Amino acid sequence: MGKLNELTKEEWAKYNFTVWNCASANGYFASFDEEIPRRLIKYFTFKGDFVFDPFMGSGTTLVVAKELGRNAVGIDCSKKAVEFAIRNIGQIPGGLIIKPIHGDSRNLSQFENEKFDLIVTSPPYFDIVHYSDEKEQLGNIKNYREFINNVVKVFKECYRILKRNKFMCIVTADVRKAKQYYPIHVDYINELTKIGFKLHQILINVFNTSGFGKREDCMGYPSNFHPWMVHEYILIFQKIGDRK
């Protein structure tokens, strides 16, 4: 079996835990901490490899890929997000491909089969954040099953363009709306295994948040038990075999 990355044994062990604690903001209303893609890219790629993010947002994955000497492509349906990502990425070193694209990741026909060495992404957490008004914006879908089905269309394309035996990492969280709980991470696991991915690992990222409004209201006090959500999931899948 070949090497997984360029890390030393000491570097490998540094973040080799199933619970992480990464949380920050970069000025974009739905950003995720750079440390998450940094660790994932270090673990699953080599310098010069190609990384892809189908829900690019502010371009965090691409920024980190550039920093680590990896090529990267990202797509987002929001023109404002793409503009934000371009500013975040800044100047691109010679010999490196860092490409933010405005488009719809449900159709990735511009990429050939098995082009990318790693996929790192964070899809919308259902409809809890208004990202943009574009009709392609999956975060505007109000029906949960329709939302999952459309995200799965992106995952099917990701399976096609990911190299065999390589990894896709999805940062997501479950959602509670009123009395309804939506187990997004469970549905992703079920749907991706149908596509042909193998679940490799589940990591928990714990972040600190003050939230909004009265804490007692969110927790359902005094009649319901609704714990304050302070974690998200990092789902790591491996592409094994042919697409089903």
C-alpha positions in Angstrom: 0.0 0.0 0.0 1.4 3.4 -1.0 1.8 6.4 1.3 -1.2 8.5 2.1 0.6 11.8 2.5 3.9 13.5 3.1 3.6 13.9 6.9 6.1 12.7 9.3 5.1 10.3 12.1 5.1 13.2 14.6 2.9 15.4 12.3 0.6 12.5 11.6 -0.1 12.1 15.3 -0.7 15.8 16.0 -4.3 15.8 14.9 -5.0 12.1 15.0 -8.1 12.3 17.2 -11.8 11.8 16.4 -12.8 15.1 18.2 -11.6 18.4 16.9 -12.2 21.9 18.1 -12.1 24.3 15.1 -14.2 27.5 14.9 -13.6 30.9 13.5 -15.1 33.4 11.0 -13.5 35.1 8.0 -16.2 37.8 7.3 -18.4 35.5 5.2 -21.6 34.6 7.0 -21.3 30.8 6.4 -17.6 30.2 6.6 -15.9 27.3 8.3 -12.5 27.2 10.1 -9.4 27.0 7.8 -8.0 24.4 10.2 -10.5 21.8 9.0 -9.5 21.7 5.3 -5.9 22.2 6.3 -5.8 19.0 8.3 -7.8 17.1 5.7 -5.7 18.2 2.8 -2.5 17.4 4.7 -3.7 13.9 5.6 -5.1 12.9 2.2 -2.9 14.6 -0.5 0.6 15.4 -1.7 1.9 18.7 -3.0 0.7 19.2 -6.6 -2.5 17.1 -6.1 -5.9 18.5 -7.2 -8.5 19.4 -4.6 -12.1 20.1 -5.3 -14.9 21.9 -3.4 -18.4 21.8 -5.0 -19.9 24.2 -2.4 -17.0 26.7 -2.4 -18.6 29.5 -0.5 -15.9 32.0 0.6 -13.2 29.8 -0.8 -11.7 28.5 2.4 -10.7 25.1 0.8 -9.0 26.9 -2.1 -7.2 29.3 0.1 -5.8 26.5 2.2 -4.9 24.4 -0.8 -2.9 27.3 -2.2 -1.1 27.7 1.1 -0.2 24.0 1.0 0.9 23.9 -2.6 -2.0 22.0 -3.9 -4.1 22.8 -7.0 -7.7 23.5 -6.3 -11.0 24.1 -8.1 -14.2 25.3 -6.4 -17.7 26.0 -7.6 -20.5 28.0 -6.1 -23.9 29.1 -7.5 -23.6 32.5 -5.8 -21.9 35.3 -7.8 -21.2 37.1 -4.5 -19.6 34.1 -3.0 -17.3 33.7 -6.0 -16.3 37.3 -5.8 -15.6 36.9 -2.1 -13.6 33.8 -2.8 -11.5 35.5 -5.4 -10.6 38.3 -2.9 -9.8 35.7 -0.3 -7.5 33.7 -2.6 -5.5 36.7 -3.7 -2.4 36.3 -5.9 -1.8 32.8 -7.2 1.8 31.5 -7.3 3.1 30.5 -10.7 2.7 26.8 -11.6 -0.3 26.4 -9.3 -4.0 26.2 -10.4 -6.5 27.8 -8.1 -9.8 28.3 -9.9 -13.1 29.5 -8.4 -16.0 29.0 -10.7 -19.6 30.3 -10.8 -21.8 27.4 -11.6 -24.1 24.6 -10.5 -22.3 21.5 -9.0 -25.2 19.2 -9.9 -23.7 19.2 -13.4 -19.8 18.9 -13.4 -19.6 17.8 -17.1 -16.7 20.2 -17.6 -14.5 17.8 -15.6 -13.3 14.4 -16.9 -13.8 11.2 -14.8 -11.4 10.7 -11.9 -9.7 14.1 -12.1 -9.4 15.0 -8.5 -7.3 13.6 -5.6 -9.5 14.9 -2.8 -12.9 16.6 -2.2 -13.4 18.8 0.8 -16.7 20.6 1.2 -19.5 21.9 3.4 -23.0 21.9 1.8 -25.8 24.1 3.1 -27.2 23.0 6.5 -30.7 22.6 4.9 -32.4 26.0 4.7 -31.3 27.6 8.0 -29.0 30.2 6.2 -30.1 32.4 3.3 -27.0 32.3 1.1 -28.3 33.9 -2.1 -31.3 34.3 -4.4 -30.0 32.3 -7.3 -32.5 29.6 -8.4 -29.7 27.0 -8.2 -29.2 27.7 -4.5 -29.9 24.4 -2.7 -30.0 26.2 0.6 -33.3 27.8 -0.5 -35.1 24.4 -0.8 -37.8 24.2 1.9 -38.7 20.5 1.6 -36.1 18.4 3.4 -36.3 15.3 1.2 -36.1 17.5 -1.9 -33.0 19.2 -0.4 -31.3 15.9 0.3 -32.1 14.6 -3.2 -30.5 17.6 -4.8 -27.4 17.5 -2.7 -27.1 13.8 -3.6 -27.0 14.9 -7.3 -23.8 16.8 -6.5 -22.4 13.8 -4.6 -23.0 11.6 -7.6 -21.0 13.9 -9.8 -18.3 14.1 -7.1 -18.0 10.3 -7.2 -17.4 10.4 -10.9 -14.7 13.0 -10.9 -12.9 11.7 -7.8 -10.0 9.2 -8.4 -10.4 5.6 -7.3 -9.5 5.0 -3.7 -9.3 8.7 -2.9 -11.4 10.5 -0.3 -14.3 12.9 0.0 -14.7 14.9 3.2 -18.1 16.5 4.1 -18.5 19.0 6.9 -22.2 19.1 8.0 -24.5 19.3 11.0 -27.9 18.1 11.9 -30.7 20.7 12.2 -33.6 21.2 14.5 -36.5 23.4 13.4 -39.2 23.7 16.0 -40.2 20.2 17.0 -38.6 18.5 14.0 -35.1 17.1 14.0 -33.3 16.6 10.6 -30.5 14.0 10.8 -28.5 15.3 7.8 -25.3 13.4 8.6 -27.3 10.1 8.7 -29.0 10.7 5.4 -25.7 11.6 3.8 -24.1 8.4 5.0 -27.1 6.4 3.7 -27.2 8.1 0.3 -23.4 8.1 -0.3 -23.1 4.4 0.4 -25.8 3.8 -2.2 -23.7 5.8 -4.7 -20.7 3.6 -4.1 -18.7 5.4 -1.4 -17.4 3.6 1.6 -17.7 5.4 5.0 -14.1 5.7 6.2 -14.4 7.8 9.4 -16.7 10.1 11.3 -15.0 13.0 13.1 -16.7 15.5 15.5 -15.8 19.1 15.4 -16.8 21.0 18.5 -17.2 24.8 18.3 -18.2 27.5 20.8 -21.3 29.5 20.1 -23.3 32.0 22.0 -26.4 31.6 19.8 -29.3 34.0 19.6 -32.2 34.7 22.0 -32.9 33.0 25.3 -30.9 29.9 25.9 -33.9 28.4 27.7 -36.1 28.7 24.7 -33.7 26.8 22.4 -33.4 24.0 25.0 -37.1 23.6 25.2 -37.3 24.5 28.9 -39.3 23.4 30.8 -41.3 20.9 28.7 -38.8 19.5 26.2 -35.2 18.4 26.1 -33.5 20.1 23.1 -29.7 20.3 23.8 -27.8 23.2 22.5 -26.0 22.1 19.3 -22.3 22.9 19.6 -20.8 20.3 17.2 -20.7 19.4 13.6 -19.7 16.2 11.7 -16.8 15.7 9.4 -17.8 12.6 7.3 -14.9 11.0 5.4 -15.8 8.7 2.5 -13.5 6.7 0.2 -14.3 5.9 -3.4 -14.1 2.1 -3.8 -15.0 0.2 -6.9 -17.2 1.1 -9.7 -20.2 3.4 -9.5 -23.5 1.6 -8.7 
